[in-house]
Amino acid sequence: MKRIFVIREINDCAREVTLTQKHGWNVETEASIKKMAHDLDISDRLPALLPVQGNGNNKQYIRFVLPP
Protein backbone atom coordinates (compact mmCIF):
# COMPACT_ATOMS: atom_id res chain seq x y z
CA MET A 1 0.00 0.00 0.00
CA LYS A 2 1.35 3.37 -0.97
CA ARG A 3 0.05 6.69 0.21
CA ILE A 4 0.92 10.04 -1.25
CA PHE A 5 -0.11 13.21 0.52
CA VAL A 6 0.19 16.52 -1.30
CA ILE A 7 -0.72 19.68 0.57
CA ARG A 8 -0.56 22.90 -1.41
CA GLU A 9 -1.25 26.39 -0.17
CA ILE A 10 -3.67 27.97 -2.61
CA ASN A 11 -4.33 31.22 -0.72
CA ASP A 12 -4.64 32.39 2.85
CA CYS A 13 -7.76 30.29 3.52
CA ALA A 14 -7.72 27.25 1.24
CA ARG A 15 -5.72 24.04 1.12
CA GLU A 16 -5.79 21.19 -1.36
CA VAL A 17 -5.17 17.65 -0.18
CA THR A 18 -4.79 14.77 -2.61
CA LEU A 19 -4.78 11.18 -1.40
CA THR A 20 -3.85 8.42 -3.81
CA GLN A 21 -3.93 4.90 -2.48
CA LYS A 22 -3.42 1.59 -4.21
CA HIS A 23 -3.06 -2.00 -3.12
CA GLY A 24 -2.44 -5.17 -4.99
CA TRP A 25 -4.28 -8.46 -4.78
CA ASN A 26 -3.28 -11.54 -6.69
CA VAL A 27 -3.48 -15.33 -6.43
CA GLU A 28 -0.18 -15.46 -4.52
CA THR A 29 -1.51 -13.09 -1.86
CA GLU A 30 -4.70 -15.10 -1.51
CA ALA A 31 -2.78 -18.40 -1.34
CA SER A 32 -0.49 -17.00 1.35
CA ILE A 33 -3.44 -15.88 3.49
CA LYS A 34 -5.21 -19.21 3.02
CA LYS A 35 -2.05 -21.10 4.05
CA MET A 36 -1.62 -18.95 7.14
CA ALA A 37 -5.27 -19.47 8.08
CA HIS A 38 -4.86 -23.22 7.63
CA ASP A 39 -1.66 -23.22 9.73
CA LEU A 40 -3.47 -21.29 12.49
CA ASP A 41 -6.52 -23.57 12.23
CA ILE A 42 -8.86 -20.70 11.38
CA SER A 43 -9.81 -21.71 7.83
CA ASP A 44 -13.48 -21.42 8.77
CA ARG A 45 -12.97 -17.65 9.12
CA LEU A 46 -11.65 -17.16 5.58
CA PRO A 47 -14.94 -15.80 4.15
CA ALA A 48 -14.70 -12.90 6.61
CA LEU A 49 -10.90 -12.62 6.57
CA LEU A 50 -10.20 -12.38 2.83
CA PRO A 51 -12.28 -9.24 2.16
CA VAL A 52 -10.61 -7.42 5.05
CA GLN A 53 -7.15 -8.36 3.78
CA GLY A 54 -7.76 -6.61 0.48
CA ASN A 55 -10.00 -8.82 -1.64
CA GLY A 56 -13.09 -6.72 -1.09
CA ASN A 57 -14.50 -3.25 -0.78
CA ASN A 58 -13.15 -1.66 2.37
CA LYS A 59 -13.79 1.73 3.89
CA GLN A 60 -11.12 3.88 5.40
CA TYR A 61 -11.58 6.98 7.46
CA ILE A 62 -8.68 9.39 7.46
CA ARG A 63 -8.51 12.63 9.41
CA PHE A 64 -6.41 15.46 8.07
CA VAL A 65 -5.40 18.15 10.50
CA LEU A 66 -4.19 21.21 8.65
CA PRO A 67 -2.79 24.38 10.12
CA PRO A 68 -5.06 27.42 10.16
PyMOL commands that set and color helices and strands:
alter all, ss='L'
color gray80, all
select helices_A, chain A and resi 27-39+43-52
alter helices_A, ss='H'
color red, helices_A
select strands_A, chain A and resi 2-9+15-22
alter strands_A, ss='S'
color yellow, strands_A
deselect
rebuild
show_as cartoon
